Amino acid sequence: MINKKVSRRTFIQGSATAGVVASGGGAILANTEEAWALSTEVLSGDTALSLLIMARHLYPHDFLGDQYYAEVVSNLDEQAKSDSSLAEKLENGVKDLSQVIEKDRTYNVPFKDQSSGLQLQNLKRIDGSDFFETVRGATLGGLYGNPRVAMLFGFEGSSVEHGGYIDRGFDDIGWLPKGGR
């Protein structure tokens, strides 16, 4: 008999990496691989996960973890708490994304379960709609307005408190030779 010990870390790594748990009116999204979780109060688990996938398709960056896109979904959920029309728009928009239209047939496949190519096809189909623009705007502001994401892109932040770009940033070019020619 082989006695192989499994550490807690190994057990957690081997567990499901992403999951959705319904909780009352909202849901909890968890990713054990990246060690983050998101809870929603208004949006359902399927809607929250679909919005996260949509945000990643809209502004794809392989080096960004899903937790940054999850913050966008969290912000949308927070806004939907006080705006029932936004909550309805998000839920109905995700339902619309679940419709796969091929020639004269329509299939219902949850957006989160579709292949990446099919997801992109459906996003192109709704491009310009009110729902699409709402999520696009929230992702744009929530992702690129996040200081932690800006640091990952190499943006050092504001220079005003450091004397402006004359004292910080103006002469930081490292690839030019020093002292002229």
N, C-alpha and C positions, 0 to 999 in steps of 0.2 A: 504494500500500500504506500502510495506517495503522499506525503504530507506537504502540500504546497500552501504557504501562507499568502494571503492576499491583503495588501495594505488598504487602508481606507481610501487613500488617493487613487490607487489602481482600481478599486471598486467603483468609485465615483466616475473615473475616466471611462470605464467600461459601460456605465449606465447610459441611458438615453441622453443624447447631447442637447436636444431641444424638445421642449414639450409645451403644451397648452393645458391649463387646468381652469375649468369654469368655476367662478365663485360668485354666486348671487347674480347681480346685474352685470358684472365685469368678468375679468379673467386674469390669469397670471401666466405670463410667458417666461420660460426659464431656459437658459442655455448653460449647462454644466461645463461644457468644454471651454467657454470663454468666461465663465463665472460671473454671470449677470442674470438679473431677473427684472421683469416689468409687470406691474399690476395695473389693470385698468378698472375703472369704476363704471363706465358707461358703455364702452365698446366691447363687443363679444370677442372671444378668443380668436375665432376665425377671421373676424374683421381686423383685429389688431395685427395678427400675423400676416395677413394679406397686405395691409398698409406698410408693414415693415419691408416686405418683399418688393412692393411697388416703389418705395423710397429708394431701395438699393438699385432697382432697375433705372430709376430716373437719374440718379447721380452715383454711378458705380465706381467704387474705389476699393480694389482688392486688399489694400493694406489697412483699411478701416474695419474694425470689428462691428458686428451687428448691434452692439450696445449703443453706438452713436445714432444709428437709425432707429433704435428702440426709443431713444429720447425724443425723436420727432413724433413717434406714435403717442408717447406719454403726453407731450404738449397738446396734440390734437384731442386726446381724451380729456385733458384738463379743460380745454376750451368747450368741448361738447357737454361738460357738466352744466354749464350755464347757458348753452345754446342748443336747444333741442332740435332746431332745424339743421344744425351742423351734424349732430349725431345721426339724424335721419339721412342726410346727404351721404355721409361716409358709409353707413350700412347699405343703403341702396346702391351706391357706387360700386362697392365690392360685389354685391349681388349681380350687377351688370357685367362686371369683369368675369363672372363665373359662366357667362353665356359664351359658348364657343360657336361661332357662326361659320359654317362651311357651305358654300353655294346656297342650296335651298333647305338646308337642315340647321337646326339649332340644338346644341347639346348643353346640358348643365354639368359643368365640372368645376368644383371649387377652385378659385384662383390659386390658392396655396398649393394645390395638388397638380397643377398644370406644369408641363415642361417649360423650361426657360424660354424657348422659342415661341411657344404658344402664349405665354405671359406677355412677351414683347409685342406679339401680333395684336393681342387684346388691348394693350396700352396704346398702340398706334391707332386702333379703332376709335378709342374714346378721347384721343388727343384734342385739346381745345375745349372739352366740356367743362362745366362748372366744377364738377367733382375732381377732374384731372388737375385743373388749375389750382384748386384749393390745396390738394396734396402736394403738388409741385412747389407752390409758394411756401408751404409749411416746411417742406424738406429743404428748400433752398436756404431759408432763414435759420431753420433749426440746426442744419448741418454746418453751413459755412459761417454762421454767427456764433458757433460754439468755440470758445477759446481753446479747449483741449484739442479739438480737431484742427484749428488753425496752427497750433504748435506742431502737429504731425505733418502739416504741409510746409513747415519751415518758416511760418510767419512769426516774427518775434514780438508782435504786438505794437501798441502805440509808441511813438517816439516822443510825443509831446512832453511827457514828464521827465524825459532824459535830455531835454534841450533841443528837440526837433531833429530833423534828418541831417542838418549840418553837422551836429555832434554825434549822431548815431544813425548809421545807415547810408549816408551819402558817400563815404569813402571806404566802404566795407568790401569792395570788389577784390576778391582774393585771386582771381585768375589773370589779372593784368600784371605785367612786370612792374616792379617798383623802380622809381627814379627815371621815368621817361623811356627812351628807346634803348 
